[in-house]
Amino acid sequence: MFEKLLKELKQLDNTKISIPIDTDENGFFDRECPDEECMFVFKVHEEDWEKNFKDESVFCPMCGNESTSDTFCTTEQVDNAHKQATEFIEGKIHKAMKDDAKSFNSRQPKGGFISMSMSVKGHTPQKLIIPIPSQEIFEQKIKCEKCESRYSVIGSAFFCPCCGHNSVEQTFNNTINKIESSINNIPTIKKTLNELSKDQAENTCQTLIEKCLLDSVVAFQRYCDIMYSKHKNAKLKVPFNAFQKLDIGGELWQELFNESYQNWLSDTEYKRLNILFQRRHLLQHTEGIVDEKYIAKSSDNKYKLGQRIVVKEKDAIELVNYIKTLTTQIRNKIE
């Protein structure tokens, strides 16, 4: 009675259903980190995915998680593929059952006292496979300096998804861009939070400004640490966090280049840089309360012992600009 259905079920048992994935207009298609703590969505160029990427090893650009290529499908792609595969199978089964019903009905005698017929209810599910659409184009496109694979992200990326390379330049630029974006968005953030609470708005924005100061120095430390190690005459061991201290870090560059921070900034700029670095030290270690060490190292006569420093948006912007100037000089010297 169910010859067609049984035959179809046997064929489906060995059938692999392939669901194609569309690329966006620039040739990129969507990927997603399989780590549930991350699930960062990014795009890779289709040509590079086929040519450069390895099935056994793909990296998340955000967290660096390494996994097999088949685990990087997005949640939307998995849901879409599951839905289409289910509808495809249901369509095959539905058609087989209708064919069996038609065959059964054609074999029934006509005009007898008892008549039997078979019918299959319901609409016919989708039988065609439709490519899974791509998300909208991501504006930020990156080309790995090591393997030259192309990928695209929203926000920050620290690792190449193809080879896992962590670019110091890219990481530094991402951090600086985030800091500048945070500073530029403070008026908007304050305006939005003022509708809820003026105290909350003021405290949040002040914390954000101070964090920009902290993050700028950390980014500078990491950048200098890696760039210094690339030089053939670099010392094998340098003091811990040496580049968070302008005097120690400056001496290391002086030994390599015969010039340093004070050659790359004016006297006024270097004094301000030193004050901002020392204020960052206070925020990190004394919650911003002025101590004797700060007064001695910064020569800042605006504060007395026991006061708390005040950091403004202009201070954070000023520090970022000094750091960008210094890192440009370092990059040029190393290259």
DRENVEX-729705 format. One record per residue (C-alpha): residue number from 1; residue in one letter; x, y, z. Coordinates in nm, 2 decimals, decimal comma. Example, Ala and Ser with C-alpha at 12.3 -4.5 7.8 and 13.67 -1.06 7.14 Angstrom:
<pts>
<pt seq="1" type="A" c1="1,23" c2="-0,45" c3="0,78"/>
<pt seq="2" type="S" c1="1,37" c2="-0,11" c3="0,71"/>
</pts>
This chain:
<pts>
<pt seq="1" type="M" c1="0,00" c2="0,00" c3="0,00"/>
<pt seq="2" type="F" c1="0,28" c2="0,24" c3="0,09"/>
<pt seq="3" type="E" c1="0,54" c2="0,14" c3="-0,17"/>
<pt seq="4" type="K" c1="0,62" c2="0,50" c3="-0,27"/>
<pt seq="5" type="L" c1="0,66" c2="0,62" c3="0,09"/>
<pt seq="6" type="L" c1="0,88" c2="0,33" c3="0,19"/>
<pt seq="7" type="K" c1="1,10" c2="0,38" c3="-0,12"/>
<pt seq="8" type="E" c1="1,13" c2="0,75" c3="-0,05"/>
<pt seq="9" type="L" c1="1,21" c2="0,69" c3="0,32"/>
<pt seq="10" type="K" c1="1,49" c2="0,45" c3="0,21"/>
<pt seq="11" type="Q" c1="1,63" c2="0,71" c3="-0,03"/>
<pt seq="12" type="L" c1="1,61" c2="0,99" c3="0,23"/>
<pt seq="13" type="D" c1="1,81" c2="0,77" c3="0,47"/>
<pt seq="14" type="N" c1="2,12" c2="0,82" c3="0,26"/>
<pt seq="15" type="T" c1="2,05" c2="1,17" c3="0,14"/>
<pt seq="16" type="K" c1="2,27" c2="1,47" c3="0,23"/>
<pt seq="17" type="I" c1="2,09" c2="1,80" c3="0,21"/>
<pt seq="18" type="S" c1="2,32" c2="2,09" c3="0,12"/>
<pt seq="19" type="I" c1="2,20" c2="2,45" c3="0,19"/>
<pt seq="20" type="P" c1="2,40" c2="2,71" c3="0,01"/>
<pt seq="21" type="I" c1="2,49" c2="3,04" c3="0,19"/>
<pt seq="22" type="D" c1="2,48" c2="3,37" c3="0,00"/>
<pt seq="23" type="T" c1="2,75" c2="3,63" c3="0,02"/>
<pt seq="24" type="D" c1="2,69" c2="4,00" c3="0,04"/>
<pt seq="25" type="E" c1="2,76" c2="4,24" c3="-0,24"/>
<pt seq="26" type="N" c1="3,13" c2="4,25" c3="-0,16"/>
<pt seq="27" type="G" c1="3,17" c2="3,87" c3="-0,16"/>
<pt seq="28" type="F" c1="3,17" c2="3,82" c3="0,22"/>
<pt seq="29" type="F" c1="2,95" c2="3,57" c3="0,41"/>
<pt seq="30" type="D" c1="2,86" c2="3,54" c3="0,77"/>
<pt seq="31" type="R" c1="3,04" c2="3,34" c3="1,04"/>
<pt seq="32" type="E" c1="2,99" c2="3,32" c3="1,42"/>
<pt seq="33" type="C" c1="3,22" c2="3,22" c3="1,71"/>
<pt seq="34" type="P" c1="3,10" c2="2,88" c3="1,85"/>
<pt seq="35" type="D" c1="3,20" c2="2,98" c3="2,20"/>
<pt seq="36" type="E" c1="2,88" c2="3,05" c3="2,40"/>
<pt seq="37" type="E" c1="3,07" c2="3,31" c3="2,60"/>
<pt seq="38" type="C" c1="3,15" c2="3,51" c3="2,28"/>
<pt seq="39" type="M" c1="2,93" c2="3,43" c3="1,98"/>
<pt seq="40" type="F" c1="3,10" c2="3,71" c3="1,79"/>
<pt seq="41" type="V" c1="2,95" c2="3,76" c3="1,44"/>
<pt seq="42" type="F" c1="3,20" c2="3,84" c3="1,16"/>
<pt seq="43" type="K" c1="3,23" c2="3,79" c3="0,78"/>
<pt seq="44" type="V" c1="3,50" c2="3,62" c3="0,57"/>
<pt seq="45" type="H" c1="3,56" c2="3,66" c3="0,20"/>
<pt seq="46" type="E" c1="3,43" c2="3,35" c3="0,01"/>
<pt seq="47" type="E" c1="3,74" c2="3,32" c3="-0,21"/>
<pt seq="48" type="D" c1="3,97" c2="3,32" c3="0,09"/>
<pt seq="49" type="W" c1="3,75" c2="3,08" c3="0,28"/>
<pt seq="50" type="E" c1="3,79" c2="2,83" c3="0,00"/>
<pt seq="51" type="K" c1="4,16" c2="2,90" c3="-0,07"/>
<pt seq="52" type="N" c1="4,32" c2="2,99" c3="0,26"/>
<pt seq="53" type="F" c1="4,11" c2="2,85" c3="0,55"/>
<pt seq="54" type="K" c1="4,17" c2="2,51" c3="0,69"/>
<pt seq="55" type="D" c1="3,88" c2="2,28" c3="0,79"/>
<pt seq="56" type="E" c1="4,05" c2="2,18" c3="1,12"/>
<pt seq="57" type="S" c1="4,13" c2="2,53" c3="1,24"/>
<pt seq="58" type="V" c1="3,94" c2="2,86" c3="1,23"/>
<pt seq="59" type="F" c1="3,98" c2="3,15" c3="1,48"/>
<pt seq="60" type="C" c1="3,73" c2="3,39" c3="1,63"/>
<pt seq="61" type="P" c1="3,85" c2="3,75" c3="1,55"/>
<pt seq="62" type="M" c1="3,73" c2="3,87" c3="1,89"/>
<pt seq="63" type="C" c1="3,83" c2="3,61" c3="2,15"/>
<pt seq="64" type="G" c1="4,08" c2="3,40" c3="1,95"/>
<pt seq="65" type="N" c1="3,88" c2="3,08" c3="2,01"/>
<pt seq="66" type="E" c1="4,01" c2="2,80" c3="1,78"/>
<pt seq="67" type="S" c1="3,77" c2="2,54" c3="1,64"/>
<pt seq="68" type="T" c1="3,69" c2="2,34" c3="1,32"/>
<pt seq="69" type="S" c1="3,54" c2="2,53" c3="1,03"/>
<pt seq="70" type="D" c1="3,20" c2="2,36" c3="1,05"/>
<pt seq="71" type="T" c1="3,13" c2="2,50" c3="1,39"/>
<pt seq="72" type="F" c1="3,14" c2="2,87" c3="1,28"/>
<pt seq="73" type="C" c1="2,79" c2="2,87" c3="1,12"/>
<pt seq="74" type="T" c1="2,58" c2="3,15" c3="1,26"/>
<pt seq="75" type="T" c1="2,27" c2="3,08" c3="1,47"/>
<pt seq="76" type="E" c1="2,05" c2="3,22" c3="1,19"/>
<pt seq="77" type="Q" c1="2,22" c2="2,99" c3="0,94"/>
<pt seq="78" type="V" c1="2,17" c2="2,68" c3="1,15"/>
<pt seq="79" type="D" c1="1,80" c2="2,77" c3="1,22"/>
<pt seq="80" type="N" c1="1,74" c2="2,84" c3="0,85"/>
<pt seq="81" type="A" c1="1,91" c2="2,53" c3="0,74"/>
<pt seq="82" type="H" c1="1,72" c2="2,31" c3="0,99"/>
<pt seq="83" type="K" c1="1,39" c2="2,47" c3="0,88"/>
<pt seq="84" type="Q" c1="1,46" c2="2,42" c3="0,51"/>
<pt seq="85" type="A" c1="1,59" c2="2,06" c3="0,55"/>
<pt seq="86" type="T" c1="1,27" c2="1,97" c3="0,75"/>
<pt seq="87" type="E" c1="1,04" c2="2,13" c3="0,49"/>
<pt seq="88" type="F" c1="1,24" c2="1,95" c3="0,21"/>
<pt seq="89" type="I" c1="1,20" c2="1,61" c3="0,38"/>
<pt seq="90" type="E" c1="0,83" c2="1,68" c3="0,46"/>
<pt seq="91" type="G" c1="0,78" c2="1,77" c3="0,09"/>
<pt seq="92" type="K" c1="0,93" c2="1,45" c3="-0,03"/>
<pt seq="93" type="I" c1="0,72" c2="1,24" c3="0,22"/>
<pt seq="94" type="H" c1="0,41" c2="1,44" c3="0,14"/>
<pt seq="95" type="K" c1="0,44" c2="1,38" c3="-0,23"/>
<pt seq="96" type="A" c1="0,52" c2="1,00" c3="-0,18"/>
<pt seq="97" type="M" c1="0,20" c2="0,97" c3="0,03"/>
<pt seq="98" type="K" c1="-0,01" c2="1,15" c3="-0,23"/>
<pt seq="99" type="D" c1="0,13" c2="0,92" c3="-0,50"/>
<pt seq="100" type="D" c1="0,05" c2="0,61" c3="-0,28"/>
<pt seq="101" type="A" c1="-0,30" c2="0,74" c3="-0,22"/>
<pt seq="102" type="K" c1="-0,36" c2="0,80" c3="-0,59"/>
<pt seq="103" type="S" c1="-0,23" c2="0,45" c3="-0,68"/>
<pt seq="104" type="F" c1="-0,45" c2="0,30" c3="-0,41"/>
<pt seq="105" type="N" c1="-0,76" c2="0,48" c3="-0,53"/>
<pt seq="106" type="S" c1="-0,70" c2="0,38" c3="-0,89"/>
<pt seq="107" type="R" c1="-0,70" c2="0,01" c3="-0,79"/>
<pt seq="108" type="Q" c1="-1,03" c2="0,02" c3="-0,61"/>
<pt seq="109" type="P" c1="-1,33" c2="-0,15" c3="-0,78"/>
<pt seq="110" type="K" c1="-1,61" c2="0,07" c3="-0,88"/>
<pt seq="111" type="G" c1="-1,98" c2="0,03" c3="-0,83"/>
<pt seq="112" type="G" c1="-1,95" c2="-0,22" c3="-0,53"/>
<pt seq="113" type="F" c1="-2,15" c2="-0,21" c3="-0,21"/>
<pt seq="114" type="I" c1="-1,84" c2="-0,10" c3="-0,01"/>
<pt seq="115" type="S" c1="-1,60" c2="0,16" c3="-0,15"/>
<pt seq="116" type="M" c1="-1,27" c2="0,27" c3="-0,01"/>
<pt seq="117" type="S" c1="-1,05" c2="0,57" c3="-0,08"/>
<pt seq="118" type="M" c1="-0,73" c2="0,73" c3="0,06"/>
<pt seq="119" type="S" c1="-0,66" c2="1,11" c3="0,07"/>
<pt seq="120" type="V" c1="-0,36" c2="1,31" c3="0,21"/>
<pt seq="121" type="K" c1="-0,45" c2="1,64" c3="0,38"/>
<pt seq="122" type="G" c1="-0,25" c2="1,95" c3="0,42"/>
<pt seq="123" type="H" c1="-0,05" c2="2,18" c3="0,20"/>
<pt seq="124" type="T" c1="0,26" c2="2,07" c3="0,02"/>
<pt seq="125" type="P" c1="0,57" c2="2,19" c3="0,21"/>
<pt seq="126" type="Q" c1="0,85" c2="2,37" c3="0,03"/>
<pt seq="127" type="K" c1="1,06" c2="2,13" c3="-0,18"/>
<pt seq="128" type="L" c1="1,31" c2="2,38" c3="-0,32"/>
<pt seq="129" type="I" c1="1,63" c2="2,47" c3="-0,14"/>
<pt seq="130" type="I" c1="1,68" c2="2,85" c3="-0,11"/>
<pt seq="131" type="P" c1="2,03" c2="3,00" c3="-0,04"/>
<pt seq="132" type="I" c1="2,06" c2="3,14" c3="0,31"/>
<pt seq="133" type="P" c1="2,08" c2="3,52" c3="0,28"/>
<pt seq="134" type="S" c1="2,37" c2="3,73" c3="0,41"/>
<pt seq="135" type="Q" c1="2,35" c2="3,99" c3="0,68"/>
<pt seq="136" type="E" c1="2,40" c2="4,36" c3="0,58"/>
<pt seq="137" type="I" c1="2,74" c2="4,47" c3="0,47"/>
<pt seq="138" type="F" c1="2,99" c2="4,54" c3="0,75"/>
<pt seq="139" type="E" c1="3,18" c2="4,86" c3="0,68"/>
<pt seq="140" type="Q" c1="3,51" c2="4,77" c3="0,85"/>
<pt seq="141" type="K" c1="3,71" c2="4,54" c3="0,62"/>
<pt seq="142" type="I" c1="4,05" c2="4,40" c3="0,72"/>
<pt seq="143" type="K" c1="4,32" c2="4,22" c3="0,54"/>
<pt seq="144" type="C" c1="4,56" c2="4,00" c3="0,75"/>
<pt seq="145" type="E" c1="4,91" c2="4,13" c3="0,73"/>
<pt seq="146" type="K" c1="5,04" c2="3,77" c3="0,76"/>
<pt seq="147" type="C" c1="4,82" c2="3,55" c3="0,54"/>
<pt seq="148" type="E" c1="4,64" c2="3,82" c3="0,35"/>
<pt seq="149" type="S" c1="4,30" c2="3,67" c3="0,42"/>
<pt seq="150" type="R" c1="4,01" c2="3,92" c3="0,41"/>
<pt seq="151" type="Y" c1="3,74" c2="3,95" c3="0,68"/>
<pt seq="152" type="S" c1="3,50" c2="4,21" c3="0,80"/>
<pt seq="153" type="V" c1="3,37" c2="4,30" c3="1,15"/>
<pt seq="154" type="I" c1="3,16" c2="4,55" c3="1,34"/>
<pt seq="155" type="G" c1="3,36" c2="4,70" c3="1,62"/>
<pt seq="156" type="S" c1="3,69" c2="4,55" c3="1,72"/>
<pt seq="157" type="A" c1="3,89" c2="4,24" c3="1,60"/>
<pt seq="158" type="F" c1="4,21" c2="4,11" c3="1,74"/>
<pt seq="159" type="F" c1="4,28" c2="3,79" c3="1,56"/>
<pt seq="160" type="C" c1="4,29" c2="3,68" c3="1,19"/>
<pt seq="161" type="P" c1="4,01" c2="3,41" c3="1,15"/>
<pt seq="162" type="C" c1="4,23" c2="3,22" c3="0,91"/>
<pt seq="163" type="C" c1="4,57" c2="3,20" c3="1,07"/>
<pt seq="164" type="G" c1="4,51" c2="3,34" c3="1,42"/>
<pt seq="165" type="H" c1="4,77" c2="3,62" c3="1,38"/>
<pt seq="166" type="N" c1="4,73" c2="3,89" c3="1,64"/>
<pt seq="167" type="S" c1="4,84" c2="4,22" c3="1,49"/>
<pt seq="168" type="V" c1="4,98" c2="4,47" c3="1,73"/>
<pt seq="169" type="E" c1="4,90" c2="4,75" c3="1,50"/>
<pt seq="170" type="Q" c1="4,54" c2="4,64" c3="1,45"/>
<pt seq="171" type="T" c1="4,49" c2="4,58" c3="1,82"/>
<pt seq="172" type="F" c1="4,63" c2="4,92" c3="1,91"/>
<pt seq="173" type="N" c1="4,43" c2="5,10" c3="1,65"/>
<pt seq="174" type="N" c1="4,11" c2="4,92" c3="1,77"/>
<pt seq="175" type="T" c1="4,17" c2="5,03" c3="2,12"/>
<pt seq="176" type="I" c1="4,25" c2="5,39" c3="2,03"/>
<pt seq="177" type="N" c1="3,94" c2="5,40" c3="1,81"/>
<pt seq="178" type="K" c1="3,72" c2="5,27" c3="2,09"/>
<pt seq="179" type="I" c1="3,87" c2="5,53" c3="2,33"/>
<pt seq="180" type="E" c1="3,81" c2="5,82" c3="2,09"/>
<pt seq="181" type="S" c1="3,46" c2="5,69" c3="2,02"/>
<pt seq="182" type="S" c1="3,39" c2="5,68" c3="2,39"/>
<pt seq="183" type="I" c1="3,51" c2="6,03" c3="2,44"/>
<pt seq="184" type="N" c1="3,31" c2="6,17" c3="2,14"/>
<pt seq="185" type="N" c1="2,99" c2="6,00" c3="2,26"/>
<pt seq="186" type="I" c1="3,01" c2="6,13" c3="2,61"/>
<pt seq="187" type="P" c1="2,77" c2="6,42" c3="2,54"/>
<pt seq="188" type="T" c1="2,51" c2="6,18" c3="2,39"/>
<pt seq="189" type="I" c1="2,55" c2="5,94" c3="2,68"/>
<pt seq="190" type="K" c1="2,51" c2="6,22" c3="2,94"/>
<pt seq="191" type="K" c1="2,20" c2="6,36" c3="2,76"/>
<pt seq="192" type="T" c1="2,04" c2="6,01" c3="2,75"/>
<pt seq="193" type="L" c1="2,12" c2="5,93" c3="3,12"/>
<pt seq="194" type="N" c1="2,01" c2="6,27" c3="3,24"/>
<pt seq="195" type="E" c1="1,65" c2="6,17" c3="3,16"/>
<pt seq="196" type="L" c1="1,69" c2="5,90" c3="3,42"/>
<pt seq="197" type="S" c1="1,91" c2="6,05" c3="3,68"/>
<pt seq="198" type="K" c1="2,15" c2="6,35" c3="3,67"/>
<pt seq="199" type="D" c1="2,37" c2="6,19" c3="3,94"/>
<pt seq="200" type="Q" c1="2,39" c2="5,87" c3="3,74"/>
<pt seq="201" type="A" c1="2,47" c2="6,06" c3="3,42"/>
<pt seq="202" type="E" c1="2,75" c2="6,25" c3="3,59"/>
<pt seq="203" type="N" c1="2,91" c2="5,95" c3="3,77"/>
<pt seq="204" type="T" c1="2,89" c2="5,73" c3="3,46"/>
<pt seq="205" type="C" c1="3,05" c2="5,98" c3="3,23"/>
<pt seq="206" type="Q" c1="3,32" c2="6,06" c3="3,48"/>
<pt seq="207" type="T" c1="3,40" c2="5,69" c3="3,52"/>
<pt seq="208" type="L" c1="3,41" c2="5,66" c3="3,14"/>
<pt seq="209" type="I" c1="3,65" c2="5,95" c3="3,10"/>
<pt seq="210" type="E" c1="3,89" c2="5,81" c3="3,36"/>
<pt seq="211" type="K" c1="3,87" c2="5,47" c3="3,20"/>
<pt seq="212" type="C" c1="3,99" c2="5,63" c3="2,88"/>
<pt seq="213" type="L" c1="4,30" c2="5,75" c3="3,05"/>
<pt seq="214" type="L" c1="4,37" c2="5,41" c3="3,20"/>
<pt seq="215" type="D" c1="4,31" c2="5,22" c3="2,87"/>
<pt seq="216" type="S" c1="4,53" c2="5,46" c3="2,67"/>
<pt seq="217" type="V" c1="4,83" c2="5,39" c3="2,89"/>
<pt seq="218" type="V" c1="4,77" c2="5,01" c3="2,88"/>
<pt seq="219" type="A" c1="4,74" c2="5,02" c3="2,50"/>
<pt seq="220" type="F" c1="5,07" c2="5,22" c3="2,48"/>
<pt seq="221" type="Q" c1="5,24" c2="4,98" c3="2,71"/>
<pt seq="222" type="R" c1="5,14" c2="4,67" c3="2,51"/>
<pt seq="223" type="Y" c1="5,22" c2="4,84" c3="2,17"/>
<pt seq="224" type="C" c1="5,57" c2="4,95" c3="2,29"/>
<pt seq="225" type="D" c1="5,64" c2="4,61" c3="2,45"/>
<pt seq="226" type="I" c1="5,58" c2="4,42" c3="2,13"/>
<pt seq="227" type="M" c1="5,74" c2="4,67" c3="1,90"/>
<pt seq="228" type="Y" c1="6,05" c2="4,69" c3="2,12"/>
<pt seq="229" type="S" c1="6,09" c2="4,32" c3="2,11"/>
<pt seq="230" type="K" c1="6,10" c2="4,32" c3="1,73"/>
<pt seq="231" type="H" c1="6,42" c2="4,53" c3="1,72"/>
<pt seq="232" type="K" c1="6,73" c2="4,32" c3="1,66"/>
<pt seq="233" type="N" c1="6,92" c2="4,51" c3="1,94"/>
<pt seq="234" type="A" c1="6,64" c2="4,49" c3="2,20"/>
<pt seq="235" type="K" c1="6,72" c2="4,36" c3="2,54"/>
<pt seq="236" type="L" c1="6,60" c2="4,01" c3="2,61"/>
<pt seq="237" type="K" c1="6,46" c2="4,12" c3="2,95"/>
<pt seq="238" type="V" c1="6,31" c2="4,46" c3="3,03"/>
<pt seq="239" type="P" c1="6,15" c2="4,57" c3="3,36"/>
<pt seq="240" type="F" c1="5,78" c2="4,47" c3="3,41"/>
<pt seq="241" type="N" c1="5,55" c2="4,73" c3="3,26"/>
<pt seq="242" type="A" c1="5,85" c2="4,94" c3="3,16"/>
<pt seq="243" type="F" c1="5,66" c2="5,15" c3="2,91"/>
<pt seq="244" type="Q" c1="5,40" c2="5,26" c3="3,16"/>
<pt seq="245" type="K" c1="5,69" c2="5,45" c3="3,32"/>
<pt seq="246" type="L" c1="5,81" c2="5,73" c3="3,08"/>
<pt seq="247" type="D" c1="6,16" c2="5,75" c3="3,23"/>
<pt seq="248" type="I" c1="6,23" c2="5,38" c3="3,20"/>
<pt seq="249" type="G" c1="6,06" c2="5,33" c3="2,86"/>
<pt seq="250" type="G" c1="6,23" c2="5,65" c3="2,73"/>
<pt seq="251" type="E" c1="6,57" c2="5,51" c3="2,82"/>
<pt seq="252" type="L" c1="6,50" c2="5,19" c3="2,63"/>
<pt seq="253" type="W" c1="6,41" c2="5,37" c3="2,31"/>
<pt seq="254" type="Q" c1="6,71" c2="5,61" c3="2,36"/>
<pt seq="255" type="E" c1="6,94" c2="5,31" c3="2,36"/>
<pt seq="256" type="L" c1="6,80" c2="5,18" c3="2,04"/>
<pt seq="257" type="F" c1="6,74" c2="5,50" c3="1,84"/>
<pt seq="258" type="N" c1="6,96" c2="5,76" c3="2,01"/>
<pt seq="259" type="E" c1="6,64" c2="5,96" c3="2,05"/>
<pt seq="260" type="S" c1="6,32" c2="5,92" c3="2,25"/>
<pt seq="261" type="Y" c1="6,00" c2="6,09" c3="2,37"/>
<pt seq="262" type="Q" c1="6,15" c2="6,42" c3="2,44"/>
<pt seq="263" type="N" c1="6,28" c2="6,44" c3="2,08"/>
<pt seq="264" type="W" c1="5,94" c2="6,36" c3="1,94"/>
<pt seq="265" type="L" c1="5,74" c2="6,60" c3="2,16"/>
<pt seq="266" type="S" c1="5,80" c2="6,96" c3="2,26"/>
<pt seq="267" type="D" c1="5,90" c2="7,04" c3="2,62"/>
<pt seq="268" type="T" c1="5,55" c2="7,15" c3="2,70"/>
<pt seq="269" type="E" c1="5,40" c2="6,84" c3="2,55"/>
<pt seq="270" type="Y" c1="5,63" c2="6,61" c3="2,73"/>
<pt seq="271" type="K" c1="5,56" c2="6,77" c3="3,06"/>
<pt seq="272" type="R" c1="5,18" c2="6,73" c3="3,00"/>
<pt seq="273" type="L" c1="5,23" c2="6,37" c3="2,89"/>
<pt seq="274" type="N" c1="5,42" c2="6,30" c3="3,22"/>
<pt seq="275" type="I" c1="5,14" c2="6,46" c3="3,43"/>
<pt seq="276" type="L" c1="4,87" c2="6,26" c3="3,25"/>
<pt seq="277" type="F" c1="5,07" c2="5,94" c3="3,30"/>
<pt seq="278" type="Q" c1="5,11" c2="6,02" c3="3,67"/>
<pt seq="279" type="R" c1="4,74" c2="6,09" c3="3,70"/>
<pt seq="280" type="R" c1="4,67" c2="5,76" c3="3,54"/>
<pt seq="281" type="H" c1="4,89" c2="5,61" c3="3,81"/>
<pt seq="282" type="L" c1="4,68" c2="5,77" c3="4,08"/>
<pt seq="283" type="L" c1="4,35" c2="5,64" c3="3,92"/>
<pt seq="284" type="Q" c1="4,50" c2="5,29" c3="3,91"/>
<pt seq="285" type="H" c1="4,66" c2="5,27" c3="4,26"/>
<pt seq="286" type="T" c1="4,51" c2="5,54" c3="4,49"/>
<pt seq="287" type="E" c1="4,16" c2="5,59" c3="4,34"/>
<pt seq="288" type="G" c1="4,28" c2="5,93" c3="4,22"/>
<pt seq="289" type="I" c1="4,40" c2="6,07" c3="4,56"/>
<pt seq="290" type="V" c1="4,72" c2="6,27" c3="4,53"/>
<pt seq="291" type="D" c1="5,01" c2="6,13" c3="4,71"/>
<pt seq="292" type="E" c1="5,37" c2="6,24" c3="4,77"/>
<pt seq="293" type="K" c1="5,50" c2="6,02" c3="4,48"/>
<pt seq="294" type="Y" c1="5,27" c2="6,20" c3="4,24"/>
<pt seq="295" type="I" c1="5,38" c2="6,55" c3="4,35"/>
<pt seq="296" type="A" c1="5,74" c2="6,45" c3="4,32"/>
<pt seq="297" type="K" c1="5,72" c2="6,28" c3="3,98"/>
<pt seq="298" type="S" c1="5,47" c2="6,51" c3="3,81"/>
<pt seq="299" type="S" c1="5,58" c2="6,85" c3="3,93"/>
<pt seq="300" type="D" c1="5,21" c2="6,93" c3="3,91"/>
<pt seq="301" type="N" c1="5,14" c2="7,24" c3="4,14"/>
<pt seq="302" type="K" c1="4,77" c2="7,24" c3="4,08"/>
<pt seq="303" type="Y" c1="4,70" c2="6,98" c3="4,35"/>
<pt seq="304" type="K" c1="4,80" c2="6,94" c3="4,71"/>
<pt seq="305" type="L" c1="4,85" c2="6,62" c3="4,91"/>
<pt seq="306" type="G" c1="4,52" c2="6,44" c3="4,98"/>
<pt seq="307" type="Q" c1="4,32" c2="6,61" c3="4,70"/>
<pt seq="308" type="R" c1="4,15" c2="6,40" c3="4,43"/>
<pt seq="309" type="I" c1="4,25" c2="6,47" c3="4,07"/>
<pt seq="310" type="V" c1="3,98" c2="6,58" c3="3,81"/>
<pt seq="311" type="V" c1="4,00" c2="6,43" c3="3,47"/>
<pt seq="312" type="K" c1="3,82" c2="6,61" c3="3,18"/>
<pt seq="313" type="E" c1="3,74" c2="6,49" c3="2,83"/>
<pt seq="314" type="K" c1="4,01" c2="6,72" c3="2,69"/>
<pt seq="315" type="D" c1="4,27" c2="6,55" c3="2,91"/>
<pt seq="316" type="A" c1="4,17" c2="6,21" c3="2,76"/>
<pt seq="317" type="I" c1="4,19" c2="6,35" c3="2,41"/>
<pt seq="318" type="E" c1="4,52" c2="6,51" c3="2,48"/>
<pt seq="319" type="L" c1="4,67" c2="6,19" c3="2,60"/>
<pt seq="320" type="V" c1="4,55" c2="5,99" c3="2,30"/>
<pt seq="321" type="N" c1="4,70" c2="6,25" c3="2,07"/>
<pt seq="322" type="Y" c1="5,04" c2="6,23" c3="2,24"/>
<pt seq="323" type="I" c1="5,03" c2="5,85" c3="2,23"/>
<pt seq="324" type="K" c1="4,94" c2="5,85" c3="1,86"/>
<pt seq="325" type="T" c1="5,24" c2="6,08" c3="1,79"/>
<pt seq="326" type="L" c1="5,48" c2="5,86" c3="1,99"/>
<pt seq="327" type="T" c1="5,36" c2="5,53" c3="1,84"/>
<pt seq="328" type="T" c1="5,39" c2="5,68" c3="1,49"/>
<pt seq="329" type="Q" c1="5,75" c2="5,77" c3="1,56"/>
<pt seq="330" type="I" c1="5,82" c2="5,42" c3="1,71"/>
<pt seq="331" type="R" c1="5,66" c2="5,25" c3="1,41"/>
<pt seq="332" type="N" c1="5,87" c2="5,45" c3="1,16"/>
<pt seq="333" type="K" c1="6,19" c2="5,38" c3="1,35"/>
<pt seq="334" type="I" c1="6,13" c2="5,01" c3="1,38"/>
<pt seq="335" type="E" c1="6,03" c2="4,98" c3="1,01"/>
</pts>
